[in-house]
Amino acid sequence: MIQNKAREAKAIAELLKAYSESAQKPANPEKLIFSGVGEHDVYNITAPFEADGERVIAGRVEPRDSHYSKVYFFVEKDGRWVPKEQAPVFELQDPFITRIGGELLLGGVQIYPHPEKEGELGWRTLFYRGHNLDGLQMFTQGPDGMKDIRLIELRDGTIGVFTRPQGAKGGRGKIGFTRIARLEDLTIEVIESAPLIPNQFIDEEWGGVNELHLLANNLVGVLGHIACFDEQGKRHYYPMTFVMNMDTGDCSDITLLATRSHFLPGPAKRPDLEDVVFSGGLIRKGDGTAEFYAGISDAEAQKITVPDPFLPYEQHG
């Protein structure tokens, strides 16, 4: 099921056709209700994770008419997600969480005035580490202009690093991969030099990694997104998965996890963002299904039940 590097990249149209013909579809869409942040939207969330003895979600919080956001940590009370008391707040976008070496890692995107293009913004990924939320301290940053950098602790103790360069190396955005021995080795130079995973996206489209899962058989399950523009300039983002063999570097084909139509109707930040599902995280349930958490149309957060996309690879290798 995991193919060698000679496989061909598949366009979104082909992936959508294959997805429409598949038997299993998402079910039970549900909006996550957030309160305690005024009239701000909460979207591009993580899946729930354990921190400080509580079940926590990190979410991007911002006004509808702005991209200047903050990352809050939320806990569930009476069916609503409210800011965790005395938890830190970070001036970041699109949070992500993992654990390495017993430590909690938070990452997110920092925006800033572009140094060369007047009136435009630049961005970079910042990384924080600590043993609890209050102890999170920044320890490194990614290259300017790069989002979707994700880390995972592998079975041999090394750390897998997935990257997403754009421009001369990555076009509109492709995925790279490298390994480091320890977090102290995560530098801009290492991230920039990560080789690209071949034949994943056609040049007119782009994608990135959102969350990583350590699987059986020395495999890593990748939850990500694949995206494109249409002829009217509207963006289309689809949640996708693939699996990478850590022994060989080979990857499975990309498969779609859901489309915007599987979620409940709701607002969009702008008209060109209506068809956006931004992958947040998967909670594998152990019964063949998973809870998929996502940002919807850059305006809200929802979850949905999907067939566990990684289970077949653990069963068959």
Secondary structure by P-SEA (a helix, b strand, c coil): ccccccbbbbcaaaaaaaaaaccccccbbbbbbbccccccccccccccccccccbbbbbbbbcccccbbbbbbbbbccccccccccbbbbccccccccccccbbbbbbbbbccccccccbbbbbbbbbbccccccccccccccccccbbbbbbccccbbbbbbcccccccccbbbbbbcccccccccaaaaaacccccccccccccccccbbbbbcccbbbbbbccccccccbbbbbbbbccccccccccccccccccccccccbbbbcccccccbbbbcccccccccbbbbbbbcccccccccccccccccccccc
